[in-house]
Amino acid sequence: MRKVEEDESRWQQEKETVPRGTCQAMCSTRELQNREVQNRLHRFEMLAGTEKDRRPKGDPLRAVKEYSRPAAGKDSTNPTELRPPDVLLKTVCFLIDDVAASPDQHPWTEVYSFVFDRLRGVKQDMIIQRVSGVKCIAILERTVRFLIYSSYRLCGEPLRLYDPRINDNHLQENLNWLLDCYKTGPGPHPNQEEFQALCLLYNLGSAHATQHIMELPERLRSSPAITLALSINRAFLERNPVRLLRLSQKLNFLQSCALHNHLMTCRRDLLLIYSHGHNSRNCRFPLDSVAKLLSLDSSLTVQLCQTYGVEVNQDNQVVFSKAAFTEPEQGKLNCKLFHGTVAEKQADLNIGRIIHGCS
């Protein structure tokens, strides 16, 4: 009994020492003024009409707290600089609706850079305040969707504009945090099936991701999205690219974004397997048949075959040869050209609906 009382007392003390944010704006007045003086406002935050001034003014309704690295002597727990959970969620919704989904035609690399940094700032405030519960889950779900969509949208961009490794690190961190929230927080969690499936599709072939799925309750494991993800994962582990590509056609747009990094490897494996299995001078495959297997149109199939040394003759027949198959030089293969099957699924879905989960 005494131990229980001691634990409760310790928990209460810890709760009292956790800072609670009081800043009701997306960016505190102090930070906004400092960044105005230092000329560090992003153009998305500038007050209309002052953009060309020597020192543009910040719009209090559009400025968003920057991510700042923890530094010695810097107080990151000042309540007036921390935003409470409801303001953090409002900030994330602003970043999605007014920046990412804005009708203004800004380069997506610039949109991504701004939103990515500000989402890191949101995460920092959440960690300092130990935010949990429904609002924490709502923020993490939108963050994960944004990072998955960006991994597809910015695939192949120059490293100076988009670093896939950094995006992947943050995506994995947010995804793991979200899955922990599902595990430890009180339910129900209406979007859990969606994110468990996204996790497996994004981490296809991962023993850890597969084990995590197998430990889920049966009702979740047997849900349509997770069942499909498990089937695709099994095809990947069995190195059955034909089955994987066929199953991938059943995925929705965001699921296809999560899988897209694996599609080029899958298509490469298909050409390699056929080059070994159908290595004959007299064996010919109709180009249309190979294109259907690869889930590509004929012109892209020809381009992909040529990249890997697979011959397509004048009669539109594919000639597989074990000796002719070669790996392309790094950077020669532009995977963005082969995203057609993913792009088709977006159709008229706007970015706001995708990231909010209304698609």
C-alpha positions in Angstrom: 0.0 0.0 0.0 2.8 2.3 0.9 4.6 1.6 -2.4 1.4 2.5 -4.3 1.2 5.8 -2.4 4.9 6.6 -3.2 4.3 5.8 -6.9 1.3 8.1 -7.0 3.2 10.8 -5.2 6.2 10.5 -7.7 3.8 10.6 -10.6 2.1 13.7 -9.3 5.4 15.4 -8.8 6.5 14.6 -12.3 3.2 15.8 -13.7 3.7 19.1 -11.8 7.2 19.6 -13.2 6.2 19.1 -16.9 5.8 22.5 -18.4 2.4 23.5 -19.8 2.2 25.8 -22.8 0.2 29.0 -22.6 1.0 30.5 -26.1 -2.3 30.7 -28.0 -0.7 31.8 -31.3 1.1 29.5 -33.8 4.2 31.7 -33.1 4.9 33.7 -30.0 5.1 37.5 -30.3 8.7 37.4 -29.0 9.9 35.0 -31.7 8.0 36.8 -34.4 9.6 40.1 -33.4 13.1 38.5 -33.2 12.8 37.0 -36.7 11.5 40.2 -38.1 14.6 42.1 -36.8 16.9 39.3 -38.0 15.1 39.1 -41.4 14.4 35.4 -41.0 10.8 35.3 -42.0 9.7 32.8 -44.6 7.7 34.3 -47.5 4.8 32.2 -46.4 4.8 34.2 -43.1 5.1 37.7 -44.5 2.4 40.3 -44.1 0.9 40.9 -47.5 2.3 44.1 -49.1 5.6 44.0 -47.2 7.3 41.2 -49.0 9.6 43.6 -51.0 10.4 45.8 -48.0 14.0 45.7 -46.7 12.6 44.1 -43.5 9.3 42.5 -44.2 6.7 42.3 -41.5 5.4 39.1 -40.1 1.7 38.2 -40.3 0.7 37.0 -36.8 -2.0 34.9 -38.4 0.4 33.1 -40.7 3.7 32.9 -38.8 4.6 29.5 -37.3 7.1 28.7 -34.7 10.5 27.5 -36.1 12.2 24.3 -35.1 15.2 25.2 -33.0 18.0 22.9 -31.9 18.4 22.5 -28.1 21.3 24.7 -27.0 23.2 25.1 -23.7 21.8 27.9 -21.6 18.6 28.2 -23.7 15.3 27.7 -21.8 13.0 25.6 -24.1 10.5 25.1 -21.3 9.2 28.7 -21.0 5.3 28.3 -21.0 4.8 31.5 -23.0 6.9 30.0 -25.9 5.1 26.6 -25.8 1.8 25.9 -27.5 -0.8 23.7 -25.8 -2.1 20.6 -27.6 -5.2 22.3 -29.1 -3.0 25.1 -30.6 -0.5 22.5 -31.9 -3.3 20.7 -33.7 -4.6 24.0 -35.1 -1.1 24.7 -36.3 -0.8 21.4 -38.1 -4.2 21.9 -39.8 -3.0 25.4 -40.9 0.2 24.0 -42.4 -1.9 21.4 -44.3 -4.8 23.6 -45.5 -3.1 27.0 -46.0 0.4 25.9 -47.1 0.5 22.4 -48.4 -2.9 22.5 -50.1 -2.8 26.1 -51.1 -4.1 26.8 -54.6 -1.0 29.0 -55.1 1.5 27.3 -57.4 4.6 27.3 -55.1 7.3 24.7 -55.9 6.6 21.7 -53.8 10.2 21.5 -52.6 9.7 24.9 -51.0 6.4 23.9 -49.5 7.9 20.7 -48.1 10.9 22.5 -46.6 8.7 25.0 -44.7 6.1 22.5 -43.5 8.7 19.9 -42.6 10.6 22.4 -40.4 7.4 23.7 -38.7 6.2 20.1 -38.0 9.5 19.5 -36.3 8.7 22.5 -34.1 5.3 21.0 -33.3 6.9 17.7 -32.4 9.4 19.5 -30.2 6.6 21.3 -28.2 4.8 17.9 -27.9 7.9 16.2 -26.4 8.6 19.0 -23.9 5.0 18.9 -22.7 4.7 15.1 -23.0 1.5 15.5 -25.0 -0.5 12.3 -25.4 -4.1 11.3 -26.1 -6.5 12.1 -28.9 -4.8 15.3 -30.0 -1.3 13.7 -30.1 -2.7 10.9 -32.3 -4.4 13.4 -34.6 -1.2 15.4 -35.0 1.0 12.3 -35.6 -1.4 10.8 -38.2 -1.3 14.0 -40.3 2.4 14.3 -39.9 2.9 10.7 -41.1 0.6 11.1 -44.1 2.5 14.3 -45.1 5.9 12.6 -44.9 4.7 9.5 -46.9 3.1 11.7 -49.6 6.3 13.8 -49.7 8.5 10.7 -50.1 6.6 10.0 -53.3 6.1 13.5 -54.6 9.8 14.5 -54.2 11.3 11.2 -55.2 14.3 11.9 -57.5 14.6 15.5 -56.6 18.2 16.8 -56.1 19.7 16.1 -52.7 20.1 19.9 -51.9 16.3 20.2 -52.2 15.1 17.0 -50.7 17.0 14.4 -48.6 15.1 11.0 -48.6 17.2 9.7 -45.7 16.2 12.6 -43.4 12.6 12.3 -44.5 12.7 8.6 -43.8 14.3 9.1 -40.3 11.5 11.5 -39.3 8.8 9.3 -40.8 10.0 6.3 -38.9 10.2 8.2 -35.6 6.7 9.7 -36.0 5.3 6.3 -37.1 6.8 4.5 -34.2 5.4 7.1 -31.8 2.0 6.8 -33.3 1.9 3.0 -33.1 3.0 3.3 -29.4 0.1 5.7 -28.8 -2.3 3.1 -30.3 -0.8 0.4 -28.1 -0.8 2.3 -24.8 -3.7 4.8 -25.1 -7.3 4.1 -24.6 -9.3 3.2 -27.7 -11.0 3.0 -30.0 -8.6 4.3 -32.7 -10.6 4.6 -35.9 -7.5 5.0 -38.1 -5.3 2.3 -36.6 -5.9 -0.2 -39.4 -4.8 2.4 -42.0 -1.5 3.2 -40.3 -0.6 -0.4 -39.3 -1.0 -1.2 -43.0 1.0 1.9 -44.1 3.8 0.9 -41.7 4.2 -2.6 -43.3 3.9 -1.3 -46.9 6.6 1.4 -46.2 8.9 -1.1 -44.4 8.2 -4.0 -46.8 10.3 -7.1 -46.0 11.2 -5.8 -42.5 11.2 -8.5 -39.9 10.4 -6.0 -37.1 7.4 -4.6 -39.0 6.1 -8.1 -39.9 6.5 -9.2 -36.3 4.6 -6.1 -35.1 1.7 -6.9 -37.4 1.6 -10.6 -36.3 1.2 -9.5 -32.6 -1.8 -7.4 -33.3 -5.3 -8.6 -32.2 -7.0 -10.9 -34.7 -9.8 -8.4 -35.5 -7.1 -5.9 -36.7 -4.9 -8.5 -38.5 -7.9 -9.7 -40.5 -9.0 -6.2 -41.6 -9.0 -5.6 -45.4 -6.1 -3.1 -45.4 -3.8 -5.2 -43.2 -4.7 -8.4 -45.0 -3.7 -6.9 -48.3 -0.5 -5.4 -46.9 0.4 -8.9 -45.5 -0.2 -10.5 -48.9 2.1 -7.9 -50.6 4.7 -8.4 -47.9 4.6 -12.1 -48.4 5.0 -11.7 -52.2 8.0 -9.5 -51.5 9.6 -12.0 -49.1 9.0 -14.9 -51.6 10.5 -12.7 -54.3 7.4 -13.0 -56.4 7.3 -9.6 -58.3 4.5 -10.6 -60.6 2.1 -11.3 -57.7 3.3 -8.2 -55.8 2.7 -5.8 -58.8 -0.7 -7.4 -59.4 -1.7 -7.0 -55.7 -0.4 -3.4 -55.6 -3.1 -2.4 -58.1 -5.6 -2.8 -55.3 -4.0 -0.2 -53.0 -5.4 3.2 -52.6 -3.3 6.3 -53.4 -1.6 6.9 -50.0 -0.9 3.1 -49.7 0.7 3.3 -53.2 2.8 6.2 -52.0 4.1 4.1 -49.1 5.0 1.3 -51.4 6.4 3.3 -54.3 10.0 3.0 -53.1 9.9 -0.7 -53.6 8.3 -0.7 -57.1 11.6 -0.1 -59.0 13.3 -3.0 -57.1 10.3 -5.2 -57.8 10.4 -4.4 -61.5 14.1 -4.9 -61.7 13.7 -8.4 -60.0 11.0 -9.3 -62.5 13.3 -8.6 -65.5 16.2 -10.4 -63.8 14.1 -13.5 -63.0 12.7 -13.7 -66.5 16.2 -13.1 -68.0 17.4 -16.3 -66.2 14.2 -18.3 -66.5 13.6 -17.6 -70.2 17.2 -17.5 -71.4 16.8 -18.9 -74.9 17.6 -17.6 -78.4 14.2 -18.7 -79.7 12.1 -17.5 -76.8 10.2 -14.3 -77.5 7.7 -12.4 -75.3 5.1 -9.9 -76.7 6.0 -6.4 -75.4 2.3 -5.9 -74.3 2.5 -9.0 -72.1 5.7 -7.8 -70.4 4.2 -4.3 -70.0 1.2 -5.8 -68.3 3.3 -7.7 -65.8 5.4 -4.6 -65.0 2.2 -2.4 -64.7 3.7 0.0 -67.2 2.8 1.3 -70.7 4.7 0.0 -73.7 7.0 3.0 -74.1 8.2 2.9 -70.5 8.6 -0.9 -70.7 10.9 -0.5 -73.6 12.9 2.2 -71.7 13.1 0.0 -68.6 14.2 -3.0 -70.6 16.9 -1.1 -72.4 18.2 0.3 -69.1 18.7 -3.3 -67.8 20.2 -4.5 -71.1 17.0 -6.5 -72.1 16.5 -6.5 -75.9 13.2 -5.3 -77.4 13.3 -6.2 -81.2 11.7 -4.4 -84.1 8.6 -6.7 -83.9 7.9 -5.5 -80.4 9.1 -8.7 -78.8 11.2 -8.9 -75.6 14.2 -11.2 -75.8 15.4 -12.2 -72.4 19.0 -13.2 -72.0 20.9 -14.0 -68.8 24.2 -12.8 -70.3 22.7 -9.5 -71.5 21.1 -8.4 -68.2 23.1 -5.5 -66.7 22.7 -3.1 -63.7 22.4 0.5 -64.7 24.9 3.1 -63.6 23.9 5.1 -60.5 21.7 8.0 -61.4 20.9 6.7 -64.9 17.5 5.4 -63.9 15.0 8.1 -63.3 12.5 6.3 -61.1 10.1 9.3 -61.2 9.3 8.3 -64.8 7.8 5.1 -63.6 5.3 6.5 -61.1 2.4 6.5 -63.5 0.5 3.7 -61.7 0.7 5.7 -58.4 -0.2 9.1 -60.0 -3.3 7.6 -61.7 -4.7 6.8 -58.2 -4.5 10.3 -57.0 -7.1 11.4 -59.7 -8.9 14.5 -58.3 -7.9 14.0 -54.7 -6.5 17.2 -53.3 -3.5 17.3 -50.9 -5.6 18.5 -48.0 -8.0 15.5 -48.2 -5.1 13.1 -48.6 -3.2 14.4 -45.5 -6.3 14.8 -43.3 -7.3 11.3 -44.2 -10.5 12.2 -46.0 -9.7 10.3 -49.2 
